[in-house]
Amino acid sequence: MKRLFRTLTLSLAAAAFLCACGPNVEQSDQYQSLLNRVDSLQKVNKQLKTNYNETLDLLNEIESGFSDLSEAEHNLVALSIENQGDTVSRRDQLLNEVDRVKNKIADQQNRIDNLQKQLSSSNAKNKTLAATINRLQGELDHKTAVIADLQKTISGQKEEIGKLTGTVAGLEKDVAGLKEQSANQQATIKQQDRDFNTVSYICGTEAELIEWGLFEKSGLFDPGHLLDLSNTAADFKSFDRRRVKSIPTNGKKIKLLTNHPGNSYAIVQEEDGTESIMINDVDNFWSISRFLVVRVKR
């Protein structure tokens, strides 16, 4: 650029000298040729200044871009450490952040390519600028490799998390199945417990028991006998045998028609004259029959 400035100065001096030589000089071909050369050199000088300023602006953009890229890279690394072992959705967020950094790298590459084009289109060989471009390209290549490696790691973690998620989902399904099975078993056990401990009783006069289809008698001197109780439609009262120790009969001179060990209960007279059955050994009392039929007199 200094050489161009020196040439331009000499050309202007020569033009001034020719003007001083006389009025006819301005009409000469030599004079016009010199003026054209001065004009051309001025245009070249202007273009060189423009290119120089554009190069400086582009270098400033690249330096600023590297600053932004370094900050984005730092945030990305911090985010990847923070999300170690996190969910697939957070991994997707991390990969999106990687894409954003890659876009910044692409912008930087585009700027460096433009700078390289400017250097290639220039007639002058600028070793300093070429070295700067090589340095910037090397730095960008390094960052590109770092981000590519990080993306590979994150993608691998995402795939691993996906597999683990599938495994966990399968285990959760198995656990849910076991819970359901356990709940069904518990319900069955409870129902069996209720069935096992549910007992029924009914009290009535001999005539009532016959009417209800529980008792049968063939004649006056026939003591009578109980009928099948399993399919009866009589109005038995049911309860949990573990919770009832005293059974009121609302009658007198009661007689237990079903089989119950005599040492498992006692007949107690109430204040109103009626009798009740006091059970003192629950398991023994209900060991023979889960039905209690009591004949009473009123």
C-alpha positions in Angstrom: 0.0 0.0 0.0 3.0 2.3 0.7 4.3 1.6 -2.9 0.9 2.6 -4.3 0.9 5.8 -2.3 4.5 6.6 -3.6 3.4 6.0 -7.2 0.4 8.1 -6.8 2.4 11.0 -5.4 4.9 10.9 -8.2 2.2 10.8 -10.8 0.5 13.9 -9.3 3.9 15.7 -9.3 4.5 14.9 -12.9 1.0 16.1 -13.8 1.7 19.4 -12.0 5.0 19.8 -13.8 3.4 19.3 -17.2 0.8 22.0 -16.4 3.5 24.4 -15.6 5.1 23.9 -19.0 2.5 25.6 -20.9 -1.2 25.7 -22.0 -0.7 23.3 -24.9 0.6 20.5 -22.6 -2.9 19.9 -21.2 -4.0 18.9 -24.7 -1.2 16.4 -25.2 -1.8 12.6 -25.2 1.0 12.2 -22.6 -0.9 14.5 -20.2 -4.2 12.7 -20.7 -2.5 9.3 -20.2 -0.9 10.5 -17.0 -4.3 11.8 -15.7 -5.9 8.5 -16.5 -3.2 6.7 -14.7 -3.7 9.0 -11.7 -7.4 8.3 -11.7 -6.9 4.6 -11.9 -4.4 4.6 -9.1 -6.8 6.6 -7.0 -9.5 4.1 -7.6 -7.2 1.2 -6.7 -6.1 3.0 -3.6 -9.8 3.6 -2.6 -10.5 -0.1 -3.2 -7.5 -1.2 -1.1 -8.7 1.0 1.8 -12.2 -0.5 1.5 -10.8 -4.0 1.5 -8.5 -3.2 4.4 -11.4 -1.9 6.5 -13.6 -4.9 5.5 -10.8 -7.2 6.6 -10.5 -5.4 10.0 -14.3 -5.6 10.5 -14.3 -9.3 9.6 -11.4 -10.0 12.0 -13.3 -8.2 14.7 -16.4 -10.2 14.0 -14.4 -13.5 14.1 -12.8 -12.5 17.4 -16.2 -11.6 18.9 -17.6 -14.8 17.5 -15.0 -16.9 19.2 -15.7 -15.1 22.4 -19.4 -16.0 22.1 -18.5 -19.6 21.0 -16.3 -20.1 24.0 -19.0 -18.9 26.4 -21.6 -21.2 24.7 -19.1 -24.1 24.9 -18.5 -23.5 28.6 -22.3 -23.4 29.3 -22.7 -26.6 27.3 -20.0 -28.4 29.2 -21.5 -27.2 32.5 -25.0 -28.3 31.5 -23.7 -31.7 30.4 -22.1 -32.2 33.9 -25.2 -31.0 35.6 -27.4 -33.4 33.7 -25.4 -36.6 34.3 -27.8 -39.5 34.6 -30.8 -37.3 34.0 -33.9 -38.1 32.0 -34.2 -38.5 28.3 -36.0 -35.2 27.9 -33.1 -33.3 29.6 -30.8 -35.1 27.2 -32.8 -33.8 24.3 -32.5 -30.3 25.7 -28.7 -30.9 25.9 -28.5 -32.0 22.3 -30.5 -28.9 21.3 -27.8 -26.9 23.0 -25.2 -28.8 21.1 -26.9 -27.9 17.8 -26.9 -24.2 18.8 -23.2 -24.3 19.4 -22.7 -26.1 16.1 -24.6 -23.3 14.4 -22.2 -20.8 16.0 -19.3 -22.9 14.7 -20.8 -22.8 11.2 -21.1 -19.0 11.4 -17.5 -18.8 12.4 -16.4 -21.0 9.5 -18.4 -18.9 7.1 -16.6 -15.7 8.4 -13.2 -17.4 8.1 -14.0 -18.6 4.6 -14.9 -15.0 3.6 -11.7 -13.8 5.0 -9.8 -16.4 3.1 -11.6 -15.3 -0.1 -10.6 -11.7 0.5 -7.0 -12.8 0.9 -7.1 -15.0 -2.2 -8.6 -12.2 -4.3 -6.0 -9.7 -3.2 -3.0 -9.3 -5.5 -0.7 -8.7 -2.5 0.5 -11.6 -0.4 -0.1 -10.8 3.3 1.8 -13.4 5.3 0.5 -12.0 8.6 -3.1 -12.2 7.5 -2.6 -15.7 6.2 -1.0 -16.9 9.4 -3.9 -15.3 11.3 -6.4 -17.2 9.2 -4.6 -20.5 9.7 -4.6 -19.9 13.5 -8.3 -19.1 13.5 -9.1 -22.1 11.4 -7.1 -24.4 13.7 -8.9 -23.1 16.7 -12.2 -23.6 15.1 -11.3 -27.1 14.0 -10.4 -27.9 17.6 -13.7 -26.6 18.9 -15.5 -28.5 16.2 -13.8 -31.8 17.3 -14.6 -31.1 21.0 -18.3 -30.5 20.3 -18.5 -33.5 18.0 -17.0 -35.7 20.8 -19.4 -34.2 23.4 -22.3 -34.8 21.1 -21.3 -38.4 20.6 -21.1 -38.9 24.4 -24.5 -37.3 24.9 -26.1 -39.4 22.2 -24.6 -42.5 23.7 -25.9 -41.5 27.1 -29.3 -40.8 25.6 -29.4 -44.3 24.0 -28.3 -45.9 27.3 -30.9 -43.9 29.2 -33.5 -45.1 26.6 -32.5 -48.7 27.2 -32.6 -48.2 31.0 -36.0 -46.4 30.7 -37.3 -49.4 28.8 -35.9 -51.8 31.5 -37.4 -49.6 34.3 -40.8 -49.5 32.5 -40.7 -53.3 32.2 -39.8 -53.6 35.9 -42.5 -51.2 36.8 -45.0 -53.2 34.8 -43.9 -56.4 36.6 -44.1 -54.6 39.9 -47.6 -53.4 39.0 -48.6 -56.9 38.1 -47.2 -58.2 41.3 -49.0 -55.5 43.3 -52.3 -56.4 41.5 -51.6 -60.1 42.1 -50.9 -59.3 45.8 -54.0 -57.2 46.0 -56.1 -60.0 44.6 -54.5 -62.4 46.9 -55.1 -60.1 49.9 -58.8 -59.7 48.8 -59.1 -63.5 48.4 -57.6 -64.0 51.9 -59.9 -61.4 53.4 -62.9 -63.0 51.7 -61.8 -66.4 52.9 -61.3 -65.0 56.4 -64.8 -63.5 56.3 -66.3 -66.7 55.0 -64.4 -68.8 57.6 -65.4 -66.7 60.5 -69.0 -65.9 59.4 -71.6 -67.9 61.3 -75.3 -67.8 61.4 -78.0 -68.3 64.0 -81.8 -68.3 64.3 -84.1 -68.7 67.3 -87.8 -69.7 67.1 -90.5 -71.8 68.6 -91.0 -75.3 67.3 -93.9 -74.2 65.2 -91.9 -71.3 63.7 -89.0 -73.6 62.9 -91.3 -76.0 61.2 -92.9 -73.2 59.3 -89.5 -71.9 58.2 -88.6 -75.4 56.9 -85.8 -76.0 59.4 -87.5 -78.6 61.6 -89.6 -81.7 60.9 -91.8 -83.8 63.2 -93.8 -86.8 62.1 -96.1 -87.2 65.1 -96.9 -86.2 68.6 -94.3 -88.4 70.2 -91.7 -87.8 67.5 -89.0 -85.5 69.0 -88.4 -84.2 65.5 -85.1 -83.4 63.7 -83.5 -80.7 61.8 -83.6 -80.5 58.1 -80.8 -79.6 55.7 -79.7 -76.1 56.6 -77.4 -75.5 53.6 -80.2 -74.6 51.2 -82.7 -73.0 53.6 -84.4 -69.7 52.9 -85.0 -69.0 56.6 -84.0 -65.6 57.9 -80.7 -66.4 59.6 -78.7 -63.7 61.2 -75.0 -63.8 60.3 -72.1 -62.2 62.2 -68.3 -62.6 62.7 -67.9 -65.3 65.3 -64.8 -63.5 66.7 -66.9 -60.5 67.7 -69.9 -62.1 69.3 -69.7 -63.9 72.7 -73.3 -63.5 73.8 -76.3 -64.5 71.7 -79.8 -63.4 72.9 -82.7 -65.8 72.2 -85.6 -63.7 73.4 -87.1 -66.9 74.8 -87.1 -69.3 77.7 -86.3 -73.0 78.2 -84.1 -72.9 75.1 -82.7 -75.9 73.4 -79.8 -75.9 70.9 -80.8 -78.1 68.0 -77.5 -77.9 66.2 -74.4 -79.6 67.6 -72.1 -77.5 69.8 -69.8 -78.9 72.5 -71.4 -78.5 75.9 -68.2 -77.2 77.5 -67.9 -74.4 75.0 -71.0 -72.4 76.2 -73.3 -71.6 79.1 -77.0 -70.6 79.2 -77.5 -67.3 81.1 -80.8 -66.0 82.3 -81.3 -62.3 81.7 -83.1 -59.8 84.0 -86.3 -60.0 81.8 -86.5 -63.8 82.3 -85.3 -64.7 78.8 -82.2 -66.8 78.3 -79.0 -66.0 76.3 -76.1 -68.2 75.1 -72.8 -67.2 76.5 -69.9 -68.5 74.4 -66.7 -69.1 76.4 -64.7 -71.0 73.7 -65.4 -69.6 70.3 -63.4 -72.0 68.2 -64.7 -75.0 70.0 -68.3 -73.8 70.0 -68.4 -73.4 66.2 -66.1 -76.4 65.4 -68.9 -78.8 64.5 -71.5 -76.5 62.9 -71.4 -72.9 61.6 -75.1 -72.7 62.0 -76.9 -72.3 65.4 -80.6 -73.2 65.6 -82.2 -72.6 68.9 -85.7 -73.7 69.9 -87.4 -71.5 72.4 -90.6 -71.1 74.3 -92.2 -67.7 74.6 
